[in-house]
């Protein structure tokens, strides 16, 4: 995975994807969910997250309390100590990592806490879920982070950019 090339392409296509997002807002919710789900499946037949891990290298998931409690248990520490060591509150008041890349990302792009990873990591990149209409802004931002989301937008765009 050439992340430099991806970053250049995704930045270059961002204005076009922003226009696409506006068109997608007019698509019936069930149809939009179906299109994203279909393209999600196709994208992940080609793309292996372990070749990339850009999400883990550049962004932080939101940690909900159950994530914090579960991971604190993994490290045999109190939840408050886990927060103190790894997390801070962002502008919206959510718990996020203090730094990137993620401290639980190994050099081989595998996650040290994979089986216990946060809910946001389990669901990322959120392109195969219901109510895509409600997260189009997030998905657009993720075109700059995740090559799969970028590919999904590109493929959906072939139909809706006409």
C-alpha positions as CSV (number, residue, x, y, z in Angstrom):
1,X,0.0,0.0,0.0
2,X,1.5,3.3,-1.1
3,X,0.1,5.7,1.5
4,X,1.8,8.7,0.0
5,X,0.1,8.1,-3.3
6,X,-3.2,7.5,-1.6
7,X,-2.9,10.8,0.4
8,X,-2.2,12.7,-2.7
9,X,-5.1,11.1,-4.6
10,X,-7.6,11.4,-1.8
11,X,-6.7,15.1,-1.2
12,X,-7.0,15.8,-5.0
13,X,-10.4,14.1,-5.2
14,X,-11.8,15.6,-1.9
15,X,-13.6,18.5,-3.6
16,X,-15.3,16.1,-6.0
17,X,-16.2,13.7,-3.2
18,X,-17.7,16.7,-1.3
19,X,-19.9,17.4,-4.3
20,X,-20.8,13.7,-4.4
21,X,-21.8,13.7,-0.8
22,X,-24.3,16.5,-1.5
23,X,-25.8,14.3,-4.3
24,X,-25.9,11.3,-2.0
25,X,-28.0,13.2,0.5
26,X,-30.8,13.0,-2.0
27,X,-30.7,9.2,-2.4
28,X,-33.3,7.2,-0.5
29,X,-31.8,5.9,2.7
30,X,-32.3,2.2,2.0
31,X,-30.8,2.5,-1.5
32,X,-27.8,4.4,-0.1
33,X,-27.2,1.8,2.6
34,X,-27.4,-0.9,-0.1
35,X,-24.9,0.8,-2.4
36,X,-22.4,1.4,0.4
37,X,-22.8,-2.2,1.7
38,X,-22.2,-3.6,-1.8
39,X,-19.1,-1.4,-2.4
40,X,-17.8,-2.2,1.1
41,X,-17.8,-5.9,0.3
42,X,-16.1,-5.4,-3.0
43,X,-13.5,-3.0,-1.6
44,X,-12.5,-5.3,1.2
45,X,-12.1,-8.2,-1.3
46,X,-9.2,-6.2,-2.7
47,X,-7.9,-4.2,0.3
48,X,-6.2,-5.7,3.4
49,X,-6.2,-3.4,6.4
50,X,-2.9,-5.0,7.6
51,X,-1.2,-3.6,4.5
52,X,-2.2,-0.1,5.5
53,X,-3.4,0.6,9.1
54,X,-3.5,4.3,8.2
55,X,-6.5,4.8,10.6
56,X,-4.4,3.5,13.5
57,X,-1.4,5.6,12.4
58,X,-3.2,8.9,12.0
59,X,-6.5,9.1,13.9
60,X,-8.0,8.0,17.2
61,X,-11.2,6.2,17.9
62,X,-13.6,7.4,20.5
63,X,-13.3,5.3,23.7
64,X,-16.6,4.8,25.5
65,X,-16.6,3.7,29.1
66,X,-17.1,0.0,28.3
67,X,-14.0,0.2,26.0
68,X,-12.0,1.8,28.8
69,X,-13.1,-0.7,31.4
70,X,-12.3,-3.7,29.1
71,X,-8.9,-2.4,28.1
72,X,-8.0,-1.4,31.7
73,X,-8.8,-5.0,32.6
74,X,-6.5,-6.3,29.8
75,X,-3.6,-4.2,31.2
76,X,-4.5,-5.1,34.8
77,X,-5.0,-1.5,35.8
78,X,-7.8,0.7,37.1
79,X,-9.9,2.5,34.5
80,X,-8.8,5.8,35.9
81,X,-5.1,4.8,35.4
82,X,-5.8,3.7,31.8
83,X,-7.4,7.1,31.1
84,X,-4.5,8.9,32.7
85,X,-1.9,7.0,30.7
86,X,-3.5,6.7,27.3
87,X,-6.5,9.1,26.9
88,X,-7.7,12.7,27.0
89,X,-11.0,14.4,26.2
90,X,-11.3,16.1,22.8
91,X,-13.2,19.3,22.0
92,X,-16.4,17.4,22.0
93,X,-15.8,15.8,25.4
94,X,-15.0,12.3,24.0
95,X,-12.1,10.2,25.2
96,X,-9.5,9.8,22.5
97,X,-5.9,8.7,22.4
98,X,-3.2,11.0,23.6
99,X,-1.1,10.4,20.5
100,X,-0.8,8.7,17.2
101,X,0.1,6.3,16.0
102,X,-2.0,4.2,18.3
103,X,0.1,2.9,21.2
104,X,-1.4,-0.6,20.6
105,X,-0.3,-0.8,17.0
106,X,2.5,-3.2,16.4
107,X,5.2,-2.7,13.7
108,X,3.5,-5.4,11.5
109,X,0.2,-3.3,11.6
110,X,-1.4,-5.8,13.9
111,X,-3.3,-4.6,17.0
112,X,-1.9,-5.6,20.3
113,X,-5.5,-5.5,21.8
114,X,-7.4,-6.7,18.7
115,X,-9.8,-9.0,20.5
116,X,-10.6,-6.2,23.1
117,X,-10.3,-3.2,20.8
118,X,-12.7,-0.3,21.1
119,X,-16.2,-0.4,19.5
120,X,-15.2,2.4,17.1
121,X,-12.3,0.3,15.9
122,X,-14.5,-2.8,15.5
123,X,-16.9,-0.9,13.3
124,X,-14.4,1.2,11.3
125,X,-14.7,2.3,8.5
126,X,-18.5,2.3,9.1
127,X,-19.3,1.8,5.4
128,X,-21.4,-1.3,5.8
129,X,-24.0,-0.2,8.4
130,X,-27.5,1.1,8.4
131,X,-28.2,4.9,8.1
132,X,-25.3,5.9,6.0
133,X,-27.2,9.1,5.3
134,X,-26.6,10.0,9.0
135,X,-22.8,9.5,8.7
136,X,-22.0,10.9,5.2
137,X,-19.9,13.7,6.8
138,X,-17.8,11.1,8.7
139,X,-17.5,8.9,5.6
140,X,-16.4,11.9,3.5
141,X,-13.7,12.7,6.1
142,X,-12.7,9.0,6.1
143,X,-11.9,9.2,2.4
144,X,-8.8,11.0,3.5
145,X,-7.9,8.3,6.0
146,X,-8.9,4.9,4.6
147,X,-8.1,3.7,1.1
148,X,-11.2,1.4,1.2
149,X,-13.6,4.4,1.9
150,X,-11.9,6.3,-0.9
151,X,-12.5,3.4,-3.2
152,X,-16.1,3.0,-2.1
153,X,-16.7,6.7,-2.8
154,X,-15.0,6.4,-6.2
155,X,-17.2,3.5,-7.2
156,X,-20.4,4.9,-5.9
157,X,-19.5,8.2,-7.6
158,X,-19.5,6.4,-11.0
159,X,-23.2,6.0,-10.7
160,X,-24.2,9.3,-9.0
161,X,-21.8,11.8,-10.4
162,X,-23.6,11.8,-13.8
